[in-house]
Amino acid sequence: MDKRIELTARNFPSAQEEAELQKPASRYLGPGSAYRLAFTDEEFLLRDELRPIRMQLELLKPELVQQELGIESTIVIFGSARIPAPAVAEVNLAAARAASDPALLRRAERQVEMARYYAEAERFAALVTRRTARLATPVVVVTGGGPGIMEAGNRGAFEAGGRSIGLNIVLPHEQEPNPYITPELCFQFHYFALRKMHFLMRSIALACFPGGFGTLDEMFEVLTLIQTGKCRRRPILLFGRDFWTKLVDFQHLVDTGMISPGDLELFRFVETAEEAWELLDAEYAFSAPGPGPDRTTDANTSDFGA
């Protein structure tokens, strides 16, 4: 017998073993019974008083899984859930033309215009995945896990043969994870704040495609954190200058003294996946000879211990 096994054996059963063995008497199986183990008692865990524990669990679960799977650096792709794939947009346009509804036709035509951003997000994710594959710890694409631009990001990584992360959130209208997320990296959150932390904890860059309130929320929160020095500076790439400058008058914020002129340097406008990659390559020297930059020192592993 291997004595090392005896010397290092557990002194107590694991929580999982205890939970599997737990077989309370039938009289205590009914609703409201306090006999269940606390960590298997869903009714107990969902009490308002247990909110701090639930928040801790939402921080810990994705962190531990990513540690175990060797995820050290990510690039976040934000953007609208309402931008369809080009092929879908063309189908919708054909249906709108057949319906002879002017309002429907205008929406379908606009969808076709915006669908180019789906294609760019897909291509950008594929570029990141392929061109960092040689690193000891490849850069992994992370999205919100839903449709539209999020789907494009996960899809690009998937079709390039790499892994990608989906940080889904429970919404009143249930969001189904898109089918391109790596299953062991598909997470679900209740708390927006914890989800936002996981977007940034390993990120070395953020790519913001056209979007609505959710995209604006994420983008401005990151800009604020960098502007105030609460997190380190990293590339923020805004895809589609025309869209963003029509949506936000950044120069007006400078002219009225709401932000400093230097704050305009916190982000860069890009139009294509290749242009975005070139900026990232200039920042991190991904194309330099050798094994590539050491993500554990010059990029960002996890801010979990901060």
Residue pairs with C-beta under 8 A, 6 or more apart in sequence:
13 21
15 37
15 39
18 37
19 37
19 39
19 40
22 36
22 37
22 40
24 33
24 35
24 36
28 35
32 43
36 44
38 44
38 45
39 45
44 50
45 53
45 54
46 54
54 190
54 191
55 191
55 193
55 194
58 189
58 190
58 191
58 194
58 195
59 194
59 197
59 198
59 304
61 187
62 167
62 187
62 198
63 198
63 201
63 302
63 304
65 184
65 185
65 187
66 165
66 185
66 202
66 302
67 302
69 163
69 184
69 185
70 137
71 137
71 140
71 163
71 165
71 185
71 202
72 137
72 202
72 295
72 296
72 299
72 301
72 302
73 137
73 139
73 140
73 202
73 203
73 204
73 295
73 299
73 300
73 301
74 139
74 140
74 141
74 142
74 165
74 202
74 203
74 204
75 128
75 139
75 140
75 141
75 142
75 203
75 204
75 205
75 206
75 207
75 280
76 142
76 143
76 199
76 200
76 203
76 205
76 206
76 207
77 121
77 124
77 125
77 141
77 142
77 143
77 149
77 150
77 152
77 153
77 207
77 209
78 143
78 144
78 149
78 206
78 207
78 208
78 209
78 211
78 214
78 215
78 218
78 219
79 117
79 121
79 148
79 149
79 150
79 152
79 153
79 208
79 209
79 210
79 211
79 215
79 239
80 114
80 148
80 149
80 209
80 210
80 211
80 212
80 215
81 144
81 146
81 147
81 148
81 149
81 150
81 175
81 211
81 214
82 148
82 212
83 111
83 114
83 115
83 117
83 118
83 148
83 149
83 152
83 209
83 210
84 92
84 111
84 115
84 118
84 148
85 115
85 118
85 119
85 151
85 152
86 112
86 115
86 116
86 118
86 119
88 115
89 108
89 111
89 112
89 114
89 115
90 112
92 108
92 111
93 105
93 108
93 109
93 111
93 112
95 108
96 104
96 105
96 107
96 108
96 109
97 105
97 108
99 105
114 210
117 149
117 152
117 209
117 210
117 239
117 240
118 148
118 149
118 151
118 152
119 152
120 209
120 239
120 271
120 272
120 273
121 149
121 152
121 153
121 156
121 207
121 209
121 239
121 273
122 152
122 153
122 155
122 156
122 159
123 156
123 272
123 273
124 153
124 156
124 207
124 239
124 273
124 276
124 277
125 141
125 152
125 153
125 154
125 155
125 156
125 157
125 160
125 164
126 156
126 157
126 159
126 160
126 273
127 156
127 160
127 273
127 274
127 276
127 277
128 139
128 141
128 157
128 277
128 280
129 138
129 139
129 140
129 141
129 156
129 157
129 160
129 161
129 162
129 164
130 160
130 161
130 162
131 277
131 281
131 286
131 287
132 138
132 139
132 286
132 292
133 161
133 162
134 291
134 292
135 286
135 291
135 292
135 293
135 295
136 291
136 292
136 294
136 295
137 295
137 296
138 162
139 204
139 295
140 157
140 162
140 163
140 164
140 165
140 185
141 153
141 154
141 156
141 157
141 162
141 164
141 165
142 153
142 164
142 165
142 166
142 167
142 199
142 202
142 203
143 149
143 150
143 151
143 153
143 154
143 164
143 165
143 166
143 167
143 181
144 150
144 166
144 167
144 168
144 169
144 214
145 154
145 166
145 167
145 168
145 169
145 175
145 177
145 178
145 181
145 186
145 187
146 166
146 168
146 175
146 176
146 177
146 178
147 178
149 209
149 210
149 211
150 166
150 178
151 178
151 180
153 164
154 164
154 166
154 178
154 180
154 181
155 178
155 180
157 163
157 164
157 180
158 164
158 180
158 182
159 180
163 182
163 185
164 180
164 181
164 182
164 185
165 181
165 182
165 185
165 186
165 187
166 177
166 178
166 181
166 185
166 186
166 187
167 187
167 189
167 195
167 198
167 199
168 175
168 177
168 186
168 187
168 188
168 189
169 175
169 188
169 189
169 190
169 192
169 195
170 188
170 189
170 190
177 186
177 188
187 198
189 195
189 198
196 218
196 221
199 218
200 222
200 225
200 231
200 303
201 300
201 302
201 303
201 304
202 300
202 301
202 302
203 234
203 300
204 234
204 235
204 284
204 295
204 299
204 300
205 234
205 235
205 236
205 237
205 280
205 283
206 218
206 219
206 222
206 234
206 235
206 236
206 237
207 237
207 239
207 276
208 215
208 218
208 219
208 236
208 237
208 238
208 239
208 267
209 215
209 239
209 240
210 239
210 240
210 243
210 244
219 236
219 238
222 231
222 236
223 236
223 263
223 266
223 267
224 230
225 231
226 232
226 233
226 234
226 236
226 266
227 259
227 263
227 266
231 303
232 300
233 266
234 300
235 268
235 279
235 280
235 283
236 266
236 267
236 268
237 267
237 268
237 269
237 270
237 276
237 279
237 280
238 244
238 267
238 268
238 269
238 270
239 270
239 271
239 276
240 269
240 271
241 269
241 271
244 269
245 269
250 259
250 264
251 264
253 259
253 263
254 260
254 261
254 263
254 264
268 279
270 276
270 279
280 286
281 287
284 293
284 298
284 299
285 292
285 293
286 292
286 293
293 299
295 301
